[in-house]
Structure formats: structure tokens, C-alpha cells
Amino acid sequence: MVGVKLTDADLGETDLRGANLRDVEGWRAVRTLKLANIHGVRNPPPGFVSWAVDTMGAIQAPNKDHLLPRYLGITGGPARGLEGDKIQFQQADDGDQ
């Protein structure tokens, strides 16, 4: 991705693990990065990683197995951007069975 223009790009749910972002242009004008995996991106512009996670909903997961809970609507887990979320499982009350 070296030098690519990202203006209006739809990168939602894109696997960008390890992508080289040197000299990318228009990154603040990306349409969406929601659930894009930016784990280990190389040469990101200053502020890109925190902006992508904190503002655009990108995640940092080392492999695809870390994404499954998000698709199932479960919060918490190893992906950056989910810290502080708590998940509590409760057994369903099926009456007196």
C-alpha cells in the first residue's frame, strides 16, 4: 500500500495486518475502517493507529481467530480497542428443570 491514496476508501473489515503504509495519502478521509484489522501495520503515518482504533473502529488482532467474538457481538478479548469491556456469561433461567 506504499503511496496509495485512501481518500473515500471503504476499508471496513479489511485485513491490513502487516501492510506497509509508507507515504499513504488521504488517510483521514477514509470512508470506513470499522473492524479493519491493522495489527502490525508498518510505517503508519503519525497518529494513524490511535485514530484508526479510537475514532474509526479498527482493531488490532494478531490473527483471524481473534475476530470471531466481534462478529458474534461478544465484547472483550485480546483485540486492542476492546480493553475495559467486560463480558459476563450467565446461565439462562429455564425454570425448575
KAJOHU-V187554 format. One record per pair of residues at least 24 apart in sequence whose C-alpha atoms are under 6 Angstrom apart, sorted by the first residue. I is the first residue (numbers start at 1). GAP is how many residues later the second one is. D is the distance in Angstrom with one decimal. If there is no record, write none. Layout:
i: <I,I>
gap: <GAP,GAP>
d: <D,D>
//
This chain:
i: <6,12,17,18,33,34,35>
gap: <24,24,24,24,25,24,24>
d: <5.8,5.2,5.8,6.0,5.4,5.0,5.7>
//
